Amino acid sequence: MKDPKLRNALLLQLVENAQDGIVVAEKEGQDTILIYVNPAFETLTGYRSEEILYQDCRFLQGDDTEQQSIKLIRRSIDDSSPVRTILKNYRKDGSIFWNELSVTPYYDELDKVTYYIGIQKDVTEQVLLQEELDQANKRIAALEAELKQRN
């Protein structure tokens, strides 16, 4: 597509209609300030864009700021490197959702990071199923140990 205006309009339509949350943030000191969120992000989090733009996205973490994933994200932003991880976030209504987050730095023509692109995928169901499976495996291991002691 040679017409840049048409290409940009198509790109915006694609991002606006994506099923996963997409955000663009810029770094200001230690903060990564949201400058764009797509409708899927609004649906995922329960926040409307006008409520959260120009804030650091850490508000989604609630009081769970000691998650290992957060440290990994912070380190990748400091190093200007991409990262993919799963972390616990909170919707506007306070409910928990597990978020597979991919953060990619965007470099300008001077090779300086100017923006970060974040893609959020709700993986709550998978995380909860894995937790159930882990609990079931622990119960099985405990029963097996009990059977060995009886024999």
N, C-alpha and C positions, 0 to 999 in steps of 0.2 A: 504494500500500500504506500503510494508515493506522497499523498497529501498528508502532511503532519497534523493538520487540524482534524481530519477524518480519523487518522490513526489514534490520536489522543482521545477523541470522543468514543471510539470503539473500546479502547483500553479502559476508560472510565466506566463504560457500561458493563464490561466484563467484571471489573472489580466490584462494582455496585451490586451485581447479581451473583457473586460467588457465594457458595454455601458456607464457607469458613469465614471467621472474623479476620479482617485485614485492617491493620493500622499502619500509619506512618508517624514516626516520632523524630524529633530532633533533640540533640543533646545540649543541655544548658547546665554547665557545671556538673554536679552529680545526678541531675535529673534527666530523664528522657521524657520530653513533653509531647503529648499527643497533639498532632496537628490535623489528622484525618482518621476517621473510623468509618467502616462501611456498615450498611444495614444489618448484615449478619452478626457483626460484633455487638451492635445494639440489642439484637434479639438474644444473643448468647448471655450478655451481662445484665440486661434489663435497664441499662442506662441509655438515654438519648444523647446523641453527639453534643448537643448544646450544653449538657450538664457536665461533660467531662473533658471537652477540648481545652487545651492549654493547661492541663494538669499532668503530673507524672502518673504513669499507669500503676504505680505501687498501691494505689487505693484499693485495687482489686484483691490484694493479699490480706486485707484485714489485719488482724494481730499475728498472723502466721508469717512473720518476717524472718524467721530463723530456718526456713526450708533450705535444704542443700541446693535445690534447683535455683533459688534466688541468688545464691552466691555464684553459681555457675553462670547465670545470665549477667550478673554484675561484672564478673571477670571477663566475659566475652565482649561486653560493651567497652570496658576499659582497654582491652586488647584490639578492639575493632575487628573482631573475628565473628563468624557466624556460629550460632548455637541452636540446638534443638533439645528440649527437655519437657518434662511433665511437672506441673505444679498445681497446687491447690489454690483456687481463687474463690471469691464470694460475689454473688450477684447483688444487685441493688436491694433485693428483698432479704438478703442475708443467707440465702441458701448456698451451699457449697457446689462448686463444679470443678472437675479436674480438666486441666487445659494442657493439651500438647502445644507448646509454643515454639515456633521457629522464628528466630530473629536474624536478619541479614543486614549488614551495613551497606549503605549506598555511598559510593565514592564519586566525587565530582571530577571535572577535567583536570584539576590540580592534584588528584589522588588523595584528597582529604575527605574523611567521612563527614557527610552533611546530614544524612538521614538514616534511620533504621526502619526496615520494613518488618512488621510482625504479622505472623499468620497464626491464628488460634483455632484449634480443633477441639471440640468438646469430646473428651474421652472418658467421661464420668462412668458410663456403663461398663466399659472395659476395665477400669480401675476397680470398681466395686466387685465385678465378677472375679478378678484376680485375687482380691482380698478374701472373697468367699472360698475360692479354691485353695488359697494358702491355709485358711482356717481348717478346711476339710482335711488337707494333707497333714496338718498337725494332729488332728484328732485320730487319723489313721495311724500315724507314727506312735502316738500314745497307746492306742489299742494293741498295736503290734508288740510294743515293749511290755505291756501287761501280759499278753499271751506268752511271751518268752519267759517271763518270771514264773508263770504258773506251770510251765512244762519242765 
